[in-house]
Amino acid sequence: HTITVGADNMKKFEPNNITAAVNDIVRFHFVSKNHTSTQSSLNDPCTTLEGPDGTPLFDTGFQVINPSNPNQVTFDFMVNDTNPKWGYCQQVGHCGSGMVWAINGGE
């Protein structure tokens, strides 16, 4: 599965909702501007979800993309279970503008 980050030079993940099975790889492909792909939760979609040790469960960090070579940055996320996973872009104002994603989030 591939989710394009910054598709069409917009604040969006494309597609923003996918269905994946255990052991599937979801590849986040960064193509424009300066974005992150950061795991969150349904109840608090614009806040980083942290593990017991206080580190983010999944966070690519900010990726600044060179427009002359937009195919250069990808990050893979291994699906370990079919529970819903939620995420967002940490760039100021992006999550509030709807730059969010879901894996097994339903319809």
VOTIKOL-439511 format. One record per residue: residue number from 1; z, y, x of N, C-alpha, C in turn. Coordinates in pm, whole numbers, plus 50000, padded with zeros to 5 digits. Each point is the difference from the previous one (the first is absolute). Layout:
# residues N
+-----+-------+-------+-------+-------+-------+-------+-------+-------+-------+
:   n :   nzz :   nyy :   nxx :  cazz :  cayy :  caxx :   czz :   cyy :   cxx :
+-----+-------+-------+-------+-------+-------+-------+-------+-------+-------+
: NUM :     Z :     Y :     X :     Z :     Y :     X :     Z :     Y :     X :
...
+-----+-------+-------+-------+-------+-------+-------+-------+-------+-------+
***
This chain:
# residues 107
+-----+-------+-------+-------+-------+-------+-------+-------+-------+-------+
:   n :   nzz :   nyy :   nxx :  cazz :  cayy :  caxx :   czz :   cyy :   cxx :
+-----+-------+-------+-------+-------+-------+-------+-------+-------+-------+
:   1 : 50000 : 49883 : 50085 : 50000 : 50117 : 49915 : 50000 : 50123 : 50089 :
:   2 : 49923 : 50100 : 49963 : 49998 : 50126 : 50075 : 50032 : 50115 : 49906 :
:   3 : 50094 : 50082 : 50041 : 50033 : 50124 : 49929 : 49962 : 50114 : 50093 :
:   4 : 49909 : 50085 : 49954 : 49955 : 50114 : 50080 : 50095 : 50117 : 49978 :
:   5 : 50048 : 50057 : 50109 : 50094 : 50111 : 49996 : 49924 : 50128 : 50027 :
:   6 : 50001 : 50092 : 49900 : 49927 : 50125 : 50014 : 49854 : 49986 : 49963 :
:   7 : 49970 : 49906 : 49911 : 49862 : 49978 : 49956 : 49939 : 50129 : 49945 :
:   8 : 49874 : 50020 : 50030 : 49926 : 50118 : 49953 : 50069 : 50130 : 50039 :
:   9 : 50075 : 49997 : 50112 : 50071 : 50118 : 50049 : 50100 : 50054 : 49898 :
:  10 : 50054 : 49910 : 49918 : 50092 : 50037 : 49893 : 50139 : 49943 : 50029 :
:  11 : 50099 : 50048 : 49926 : 50137 : 49948 : 50008 : 50009 : 49877 : 49911 :
:  12 : 49949 : 49885 : 50052 : 50006 : 49879 : 49919 : 49989 : 49876 : 50086 :
:  13 : 50052 : 49891 : 49943 : 49979 : 49866 : 50053 : 49897 : 49936 : 49907 :
:  14 : 49899 : 49934 : 50055 : 49893 : 49942 : 49919 : 49975 : 49856 : 50040 :
:  15 : 50025 : 49902 : 49913 : 50063 : 50016 : 49869 : 50149 : 50026 : 50017 :
:  16 : 50064 : 50050 : 49895 : 50142 : 50029 : 50011 : 50089 : 49889 : 49942 :
:  17 : 49938 : 49896 : 49945 : 50076 : 49887 : 49945 : 49918 : 49874 : 50020 :
:  18 : 50057 : 49904 : 50073 : 49929 : 49874 : 50022 : 50092 : 49883 : 49968 :
:  19 : 49940 : 49884 : 49977 : 50072 : 49876 : 49981 : 49977 : 49913 : 50123 :
:  20 : 50108 : 49952 : 50059 : 49989 : 49921 : 50123 : 50093 : 49878 : 49991 :
:  21 : 49960 : 49893 : 50065 : 50077 : 49877 : 50004 : 50083 : 49994 : 50128 :
:  22 : 50096 : 49910 : 50002 : 50081 : 49977 : 50119 : 49907 : 49966 : 50117 :
:  23 : 50028 : 50059 : 50115 : 49925 : 49986 : 50125 : 49870 : 50080 : 50004 :
:  24 : 49966 : 50072 : 49894 : 49885 : 50091 : 50006 : 50035 : 50116 : 50093 :
:  25 : 49897 : 50055 : 50061 : 50013 : 50120 : 50083 : 49943 : 50118 : 49923 :
:  26 : 50076 : 50106 : 49991 : 49952 : 50126 : 49944 : 49981 : 50094 : 50119 :
:  27 : 49876 : 50044 : 50019 : 49967 : 50090 : 50111 : 49989 : 50143 : 49948 :
:  28 : 50081 : 50089 : 50056 : 49990 : 50142 : 49970 : 49907 : 50062 : 50103 :
:  29 : 49889 : 50056 : 49951 : 49896 : 50056 : 50085 : 50002 : 50152 : 49984 :
:  30 : 50043 : 50069 : 50103 : 50012 : 50147 : 49998 : 49865 : 50061 : 50036 :
:  31 : 49951 : 50091 : 49912 : 49867 : 50057 : 50021 : 49996 : 50153 : 50002 :
:  32 : 50108 : 50068 : 49963 : 49995 : 50146 : 50002 : 50138 : 50061 : 50017 :
:  33 : 50001 : 50116 : 50055 : 50116 : 50089 : 50011 : 50120 : 49937 : 50066 :
:  34 : 50121 : 50029 : 49948 : 50126 : 49958 : 50061 : 50088 : 49940 : 49891 :
:  35 : 50004 : 49868 : 49991 : 50072 : 49931 : 49894 : 50090 : 49891 : 50057 :
:  36 : 50088 : 49946 : 49914 : 50077 : 49880 : 50031 : 49978 : 49900 : 49888 :
:  37 : 50039 : 49878 : 50024 : 50016 : 49899 : 49896 : 50142 : 49947 : 50018 :
:  38 : 50086 : 50034 : 49906 : 50143 : 49976 : 50014 : 50053 : 49929 : 49876 :
:  39 : 50072 : 49891 : 50019 : 50054 : 49925 : 49887 : 50112 : 50078 : 49933 :
:  40 : 49999 : 49995 : 49865 : 50102 : 50067 : 49920 : 50043 : 49905 : 49890 :
:  41 : 50043 : 50053 : 49887 : 50039 : 49917 : 49886 : 49947 : 50063 : 49872 :
:  42 : 49995 : 49922 : 49894 : 49953 : 50051 : 49871 : 50092 : 50111 : 49950 :
:  43 : 50130 : 49982 : 50017 : 50097 : 50098 : 49948 : 50007 : 50128 : 50082 :
:  44 : 49958 : 49997 : 50126 : 50005 : 50116 : 50087 : 49874 : 50003 : 50086 :
:  45 : 49885 : 50026 : 49936 : 49870 : 49979 : 50066 : 49970 : 50089 : 50119 :
:  46 : 50071 : 50110 : 50018 : 49971 : 50092 : 50110 : 50109 : 49997 : 50107 :
:  47 : 50074 : 49890 : 50007 : 50106 : 49983 : 50099 : 49979 : 49869 : 50074 :
:  48 : 50012 : 50003 : 50131 : 49979 : 49881 : 50083 : 50103 : 49892 : 49968 :
:  49 : 49950 : 49878 : 49978 : 50086 : 49885 : 49975 : 50043 : 49943 : 50136 :
:  50 : 50130 : 49990 : 50019 : 50053 : 49954 : 50128 : 50063 : 49862 : 49988 :
:  51 : 49997 : 49927 : 50110 : 50066 : 49871 : 50007 : 50148 : 50017 : 50028 :
:  52 : 50074 : 49889 : 50010 : 50144 : 50005 : 50024 : 50040 : 50073 : 50128 :
:  53 : 49909 : 50002 : 50098 : 50032 : 50067 : 50127 : 49963 : 50148 : 49999 :
:  54 : 49950 : 50052 : 49886 : 49967 : 50141 : 49987 : 49862 : 50039 : 50046 :
:  55 : 49918 : 49902 : 50042 : 49864 : 50031 : 50040 : 49906 : 49976 : 49883 :
:  56 : 49889 : 50074 : 49993 : 49905 : 49980 : 49891 : 49947 : 49857 : 49997 :
:  57 : 49980 : 49946 : 49879 : 49944 : 49866 : 49988 : 49856 : 49997 : 50048 :
:  58 : 49920 : 50097 : 49959 : 49862 : 50013 : 50047 : 49967 : 50147 : 50005 :
:  59 : 49960 : 50048 : 50117 : 49966 : 50141 : 50017 : 49904 : 50011 : 50118 :
:  60 : 49880 : 50048 : 49973 : 49900 : 50013 : 50106 : 50025 : 50122 : 50088 :
:  61 : 50085 : 50091 : 49954 : 50012 : 50127 : 50069 : 49877 : 50085 : 49970 :
:  62 : 50003 : 50125 : 50039 : 49887 : 50090 : 49973 : 49881 : 49963 : 50087 :
:  63 : 49884 : 49993 : 49937 : 49876 : 49965 : 50069 : 49903 : 50117 : 49987 :
:  64 : 49975 : 50068 : 50111 : 49904 : 50110 : 50003 : 49865 : 49940 : 50032 :
:  65 : 49904 : 50022 : 49911 : 49869 : 49936 : 50013 : 49897 : 50098 : 50053 :
:  66 : 49927 : 49957 : 50101 : 49889 : 50076 : 50056 : 49880 : 49983 : 49908 :
:  67 : 49953 : 50106 : 49935 : 49889 : 49986 : 49906 : 49872 : 49944 : 50061 :
:  68 : 49984 : 50011 : 50131 : 49879 : 49946 : 50063 : 50010 : 49850 : 50026 :
:  69 : 50120 : 49940 : 49982 : 50017 : 49857 : 50019 : 50102 : 49948 : 49897 :
:  70 : 49966 : 50005 : 49870 : 50098 : 49968 : 49895 : 50033 : 49852 : 49985 :
:  71 : 49936 : 49911 : 50071 : 50025 : 49857 : 49984 : 50101 : 49946 : 50099 :
:  72 : 50074 : 50086 : 50066 : 50080 : 49957 : 50113 : 50141 : 49951 : 49969 :
:  73 : 50059 : 50033 : 49885 : 50141 : 49971 : 49979 : 50022 : 49908 : 49879 :
:  74 : 50061 : 49884 : 50026 : 50038 : 49909 : 49893 : 50140 : 49945 : 50028 :
:  75 : 50070 : 49967 : 49893 : 50129 : 49933 : 50008 : 50001 : 49889 : 49898 :
:  76 : 50052 : 49884 : 50039 : 50005 : 49884 : 49911 : 50140 : 49979 : 49945 :
:  77 : 50005 : 49961 : 49873 : 50124 : 49969 : 49930 : 49988 : 49856 : 49951 :
:  78 : 50090 : 49912 : 50045 : 49999 : 49860 : 49958 : 50080 : 49986 : 49870 :
:  79 : 49939 : 49941 : 49898 : 50067 : 49979 : 49872 : 50084 : 49873 : 50012 :
:  80 : 50132 : 50015 : 49993 : 50092 : 49886 : 50017 : 50045 : 49940 : 49868 :
:  81 : 49983 : 50073 : 49890 : 50034 : 49949 : 49867 : 49916 : 50078 : 49899 :
:  82 : 50005 : 49961 : 49875 : 49918 : 50067 : 49899 : 50078 : 50105 : 49923 :
:  83 : 50119 : 50036 : 50047 : 50075 : 50109 : 49937 : 49924 : 50130 : 50020 :
:  84 : 50009 : 50092 : 49904 : 49931 : 50128 : 50016 : 50047 : 50077 : 50123 :
:  85 : 49906 : 50063 : 50067 : 50026 : 50087 : 50115 : 49940 : 50136 : 49966 :
:  86 : 50070 : 50106 : 50036 : 49958 : 50135 : 49969 : 49996 : 50081 : 50129 :
:  87 : 49915 : 50101 : 50005 : 49992 : 50085 : 50118 : 49941 : 50136 : 49969 :
:  88 : 50003 : 50085 : 50102 : 49955 : 50138 : 49983 : 49961 : 50059 : 50135 :
:  89 : 49946 : 50122 : 49996 : 49973 : 50077 : 50121 : 50112 : 50102 : 50016 :
:  90 : 50059 : 50007 : 50122 : 50111 : 50091 : 50027 : 49959 : 50146 : 50025 :
:  91 : 49870 : 50025 : 50013 : 49957 : 50138 : 50026 : 50051 : 50090 : 49886 :
:  92 : 50047 : 50119 : 50034 : 50058 : 50092 : 49902 : 49905 : 50018 : 49881 :
:  93 : 50052 : 49974 : 49881 : 49926 : 50020 : 49877 : 49906 : 49888 : 49959 :
:  94 : 49973 : 49904 : 50085 : 49903 : 49895 : 49968 : 50053 : 49903 : 49896 :
:  95 : 50123 : 49951 : 50015 : 50054 : 49906 : 49902 : 50007 : 50066 : 49862 :
:  96 : 50049 : 50122 : 49995 : 50009 : 50073 : 49874 : 49865 : 50025 : 49937 :
:  97 : 49895 : 49996 : 50081 : 49863 : 50016 : 49949 : 49939 : 49866 : 49958 :
:  98 : 50079 : 49892 : 50011 : 49952 : 49869 : 49957 : 49948 : 49910 : 50110 :
:  99 : 50027 : 50033 : 50126 : 49953 : 49916 : 50110 : 50100 : 49886 : 50020 :
: 100 : 49986 : 49899 : 49914 : 50089 : 49884 : 49998 : 49916 : 49873 : 49990 :
: 101 : 50061 : 49886 : 50035 : 49931 : 49870 : 49990 : 50097 : 49895 : 49949 :
: 102 : 49942 : 49890 : 49949 : 50078 : 49885 : 49954 : 49928 : 49872 : 50040 :
: 103 : 50081 : 49902 : 50038 : 49950 : 49863 : 50020 : 50073 : 49915 : 49897 :
: 104 : 49926 : 49933 : 49915 : 50055 : 49920 : 49890 : 50084 : 50084 : 49906 :
: 105 : 49953 : 50122 : 49977 : 50071 : 50095 : 49914 : 49970 : 49986 : 49853 :
: 106 : 49907 : 49911 : 49965 : 49963 : 49986 : 49859 : 49890 : 50096 : 49963 :
: 107 : 49975 : 50008 : 49872 : 49892 : 50085 : 49948 : 50039 : 50145 : 49999 :
+-----+-------+-------+-------+-------+-------+-------+-------+-------+-------+
***
